[in-house]
């Protein structure tokens, strides 16, 4: 005959709780791994190109403009699109107020990374 004491009951309760907690941790870990895998796959499957006025594109254009004596970039507009690239134009205003047009294209390179290539209009 076995005797059940308070200590035995408490130990059994803690063991059961630990087992349930372990199962919950396993499910949570599995869910996090699955979400990470889905996000990773989605990143590689993303074939879309950003818009002409996308935040990263705008930052890249500002760097190009500053390197060529320009200042702010505005009036982004799409001038053409294919499934492989987007043609765009924008207005660059220098510190002295002169405005120049910049034409740029957004495309994916051979490695699948989004790139921006720009030329000053008229060149």
C-alpha positions as CSV (number, residue, x, y, z in Angstrom):
1,X,0.0,0.0,0.0
2,X,1.3,3.4,-0.9
3,X,0.8,6.5,1.2
4,X,0.1,9.8,-0.4
5,X,1.5,12.7,1.4
6,X,1.4,16.4,0.8
7,X,5.0,16.3,-0.5
8,X,4.1,13.5,-3.0
9,X,1.0,15.4,-4.2
10,X,3.0,18.6,-4.6
11,X,5.8,16.9,-6.5
12,X,3.2,15.2,-8.8
13,X,1.6,18.6,-9.4
14,X,4.9,20.3,-10.1
15,X,5.9,17.5,-12.5
16,X,2.6,17.8,-14.4
17,X,3.0,21.6,-14.6
18,X,6.5,21.3,-15.8
19,X,5.4,18.8,-18.5
20,X,2.7,21.1,-19.7
21,X,5.1,24.1,-19.6
22,X,7.6,22.1,-21.6
23,X,4.9,21.3,-24.2
24,X,3.9,24.9,-24.4
25,X,7.5,26.0,-24.9
26,X,7.9,23.4,-27.7
27,X,4.8,24.7,-29.5
28,X,5.9,28.3,-29.1
29,X,9.4,27.5,-30.4
30,X,7.8,25.7,-33.4
31,X,5.6,28.6,-34.2
32,X,8.5,31.1,-34.1
33,X,10.6,28.9,-36.4
34,X,7.7,28.4,-38.8
35,X,7.1,32.2,-38.9
36,X,10.7,32.8,-39.5
37,X,10.8,30.3,-42.4
38,X,7.7,31.9,-44.0
39,X,9.3,35.3,-43.7
40,X,12.5,34.1,-45.2
41,X,10.8,32.4,-48.1
42,X,8.7,35.5,-48.7
43,X,11.8,37.6,-48.9
44,X,13.3,35.5,-51.6
45,X,10.0,35.2,-53.5
46,X,9.5,39.0,-53.5
47,X,9.9,40.0,-57.1
48,X,8.1,43.4,-56.9
49,X,10.0,46.6,-57.2
50,X,9.5,49.6,-54.9
51,X,7.6,52.7,-56.1
52,X,9.5,55.7,-57.5
53,X,8.9,57.6,-54.3
54,X,9.7,54.7,-52.0
55,X,11.7,55.6,-48.8
56,X,14.8,53.6,-49.8
57,X,14.7,54.9,-53.3
58,X,14.3,58.5,-52.1
59,X,17.3,58.1,-49.8
60,X,19.4,56.7,-52.6
61,X,18.4,59.6,-54.9
62,X,19.3,62.1,-52.2
63,X,22.8,60.6,-52.0
64,X,23.2,60.8,-55.7
65,X,21.9,64.4,-55.8
66,X,24.2,65.6,-53.1
67,X,27.2,63.9,-54.8
68,X,26.4,66.0,-57.9
69,X,25.7,69.3,-56.3
70,X,22.0,68.9,-55.7
71,X,19.9,69.2,-52.6
72,X,16.3,68.1,-52.1
73,X,14.5,65.6,-54.3
74,X,10.8,66.1,-55.1
75,X,8.1,65.4,-57.7
76,X,8.9,61.7,-58.1
77,X,7.0,60.2,-61.0
78,X,6.8,57.0,-62.9
79,X,7.6,57.3,-66.6
80,X,7.6,53.6,-67.6
81,X,7.4,50.1,-66.3
82,X,8.2,46.6,-67.4
83,X,8.2,43.4,-65.4
84,X,12.0,43.8,-64.9
85,X,12.4,47.6,-64.1
86,X,10.6,50.8,-63.4
87,X,11.5,54.0,-65.1
88,X,11.2,57.2,-63.0
89,X,12.0,60.9,-62.9
90,X,12.2,63.5,-60.2
91,X,13.2,67.1,-59.7
92,X,16.4,68.0,-57.8
93,X,16.6,71.5,-56.2
94,X,20.0,72.8,-55.3
95,X,20.7,75.1,-52.4
96,X,20.7,78.1,-54.7
97,X,17.2,77.2,-56.0
98,X,18.2,75.9,-59.4
99,X,16.2,72.8,-60.4
100,X,17.4,69.9,-62.5
101,X,15.6,66.8,-63.6
102,X,17.0,63.4,-62.8
103,X,15.9,60.2,-64.6
104,X,16.4,56.9,-62.8
105,X,15.5,53.3,-63.1
106,X,14.8,50.8,-60.4
107,X,15.7,47.2,-61.1
108,X,17.0,43.9,-59.6
109,X,20.6,42.9,-60.3
110,X,21.7,39.4,-61.0
111,X,21.8,38.6,-57.3
112,X,18.2,39.7,-56.9
113,X,18.9,42.9,-55.0
114,X,17.0,46.1,-55.8
115,X,19.3,48.8,-57.4
116,X,18.8,52.4,-58.5
117,X,20.6,53.8,-61.5
118,X,20.3,57.5,-62.2
119,X,21.4,60.1,-64.9
120,X,20.8,63.8,-65.1
121,X,18.2,64.5,-67.7
122,X,19.7,65.8,-70.9
123,X,23.0,63.9,-70.5
